[in-house]
Amino acid sequence: MYSLYISKKLIKQFKDISKDAFPSEILCYLVGDIEHNIITVEEFWFPENILDYCDHNTVNIQPHWGLEAIDYAKDNDMVISGSLHSHPYTKEELALYNCTGKHQSEADIDSCGMAWQQIAGICVVKESPSGRLSSSIRFWGPTVPLEVRID
């Protein structure tokens, strides 16, 4: 079992950044320490010009981002333990269907095959009928690939 330690300040920071990016998604890498099964997040690393690669439904992850994040972490005697990104929902979407879960999408899970990806976080940002934005975050532990045989 893994334990995750992250400050309220960092949680608030990402929620605020996610609201500022609304209605686009946004992504950061989690920088900190892993000792035994305890993950500590000390800070976030955002790719340069991240919003140029984000839209309402997708973060178009660039191949070099992971390497840049790892280099940044190494230069600061830390490691990358995972990522955190937002799932924004407009008031129009919320009026049509219930999309409030903080779950990973299939694409999220498929993109988590990197060796450093120990945890993944989802920040849901919802727009109320009045236009007010609210947010909540949930973190997920490692997703283990499963070989499936159907006979």
C-alpha positions as CSV (number, residue, x, y, z in Angstrom):
1,M,0.0,0.0,0.0
2,Y,1.2,3.5,-0.8
3,S,0.7,6.6,1.3
4,L,0.7,10.1,-0.2
5,Y,1.6,13.3,1.6
6,I,0.8,16.6,-0.1
7,S,0.1,20.0,1.5
8,K,-3.2,21.8,1.5
9,K,-1.3,24.7,-0.1
10,L,-0.4,22.6,-3.1
11,I,-3.9,21.2,-3.4
12,K,-5.3,24.8,-3.4
13,Q,-2.6,25.9,-5.9
14,F,-3.6,23.2,-8.4
15,K,-7.3,23.8,-7.9
16,D,-6.8,27.6,-8.6
17,I,-4.7,26.9,-11.7
18,S,-7.3,24.4,-13.0
19,K,-10.0,27.0,-12.5
20,D,-7.9,29.6,-14.3
21,A,-7.4,27.2,-17.2
22,F,-11.1,26.3,-17.4
23,P,-12.6,25.2,-19.7
24,S,-9.3,23.6,-20.8
25,E,-7.6,20.7,-19.1
26,I,-4.2,21.3,-17.5
27,L,-1.5,18.9,-16.3
28,C,1.5,19.0,-14.0
29,Y,4.1,16.5,-12.8
30,L,4.4,15.7,-9.1
31,V,7.9,16.4,-7.8
32,G,9.1,15.2,-4.4
33,D,10.3,12.0,-2.7
34,I,9.5,8.3,-2.6
35,E,10.8,6.4,0.4
36,H,9.6,2.8,0.8
37,N,5.9,3.2,-0.1
38,I,5.5,6.8,1.1
39,I,5.2,9.4,-1.6
40,T,5.7,13.0,-0.6
41,V,4.9,15.8,-3.1
42,E,6.9,18.9,-2.5
43,E,6.0,20.9,-5.6
44,F,4.5,20.8,-9.1
45,W,6.4,21.0,-12.4
46,F,4.4,22.4,-15.4
47,P,5.7,22.1,-18.9
48,E,6.5,25.3,-20.6
49,N,3.5,26.8,-22.5
50,I,1.3,23.9,-21.2
51,L,-1.9,25.7,-22.2
52,D,-0.8,25.6,-25.9
53,Y,-1.2,21.8,-25.7
54,C,-4.5,21.6,-23.8
55,D,-8.1,21.8,-24.9
56,H,-11.4,21.0,-23.3
57,N,-11.0,17.2,-23.6
58,T,-7.3,16.6,-23.9
59,V,-3.8,17.3,-22.8
60,N,-1.6,16.6,-25.8
61,I,1.3,15.2,-23.9
62,Q,4.6,15.9,-25.6
63,P,7.3,13.2,-25.5
64,H,10.0,15.4,-24.0
65,W,7.9,16.6,-21.1
66,G,8.6,13.5,-19.0
67,L,12.3,13.8,-19.6
68,E,12.3,17.5,-18.7
69,A,10.4,16.9,-15.6
70,I,12.8,14.1,-14.5
71,D,15.8,16.4,-15.2
72,Y,14.2,19.1,-13.1
73,A,13.6,16.8,-10.3
74,K,17.1,15.3,-10.4
75,D,18.6,18.8,-10.4
76,N,16.7,19.5,-7.2
77,D,17.5,16.1,-5.5
78,M,13.9,14.9,-5.9
79,V,12.0,12.5,-8.2
80,I,8.8,12.5,-10.3
81,S,6.2,10.4,-8.6
82,G,3.3,10.9,-11.0
83,S,1.0,13.5,-12.6
84,L,-2.1,15.5,-11.8
85,H,-4.5,16.9,-14.4
86,S,-7.9,18.4,-14.6
87,H,-11.2,17.3,-16.0
88,P,-13.3,20.4,-16.7
89,Y,-17.1,20.2,-17.0
90,T,-19.2,23.2,-18.3
91,K,-22.7,23.9,-17.0
92,E,-24.0,22.7,-20.3
93,E,-22.3,19.3,-20.0
94,L,-23.5,19.0,-16.4
95,A,-27.1,19.8,-17.4
96,L,-27.0,16.9,-20.0
97,Y,-25.4,14.2,-17.9
98,N,-23.8,13.4,-14.6
99,C,-20.0,13.7,-15.1
100,T,-18.8,14.5,-11.6
101,G,-16.6,11.5,-10.9
102,K,-12.9,12.0,-10.2
103,H,-12.1,8.8,-12.1
104,Q,-9.4,8.2,-14.6
105,S,-10.4,7.9,-18.2
106,E,-9.3,5.0,-20.3
107,A,-6.9,7.3,-22.1
108,D,-5.5,8.4,-18.7
109,I,-4.9,4.9,-17.6
110,D,-3.3,3.9,-21.0
111,S,-0.9,6.9,-20.7
112,C,0.3,5.9,-17.3
113,G,2.8,3.3,-18.5
114,M,5.9,5.3,-17.5
115,A,8.1,3.8,-14.9
116,W,8.0,6.9,-12.8
117,Q,4.1,7.1,-12.8
118,Q,3.4,5.8,-9.3
119,I,0.3,8.0,-8.7
120,A,-2.2,9.9,-10.9
121,G,-4.4,12.7,-9.7
122,I,-7.7,14.0,-11.2
123,C,-9.0,17.4,-10.4
124,V,-12.6,17.8,-11.4
125,V,-13.7,21.4,-12.2
126,K,-17.4,21.9,-12.4
127,E,-19.2,25.1,-13.6
128,S,-22.5,25.8,-11.8
129,P,-25.5,27.3,-13.6
130,S,-24.5,30.7,-12.3
131,G,-20.9,30.2,-13.7
132,R,-19.2,29.7,-10.4
133,L,-16.4,27.1,-10.5
134,S,-15.9,24.4,-7.9
135,S,-13.2,21.8,-7.8
136,S,-12.1,18.6,-6.0
137,I,-9.1,16.3,-6.3
138,R,-8.6,12.5,-6.0
139,F,-5.4,10.6,-6.3
140,W,-5.0,7.0,-7.6
141,G,-2.3,4.5,-6.9
142,P,-0.4,2.5,-9.5
143,T,-2.5,0.9,-12.2
144,V,-1.3,-2.6,-12.9
145,P,-1.6,-4.0,-16.4
146,L,-3.5,-7.2,-16.6
147,E,-3.2,-9.9,-19.2
148,V,-6.6,-11.1,-20.1
149,R,-7.3,-14.4,-21.8
150,I,-10.8,-15.2,-23.0
151,D,-11.3,-18.8,-24.0
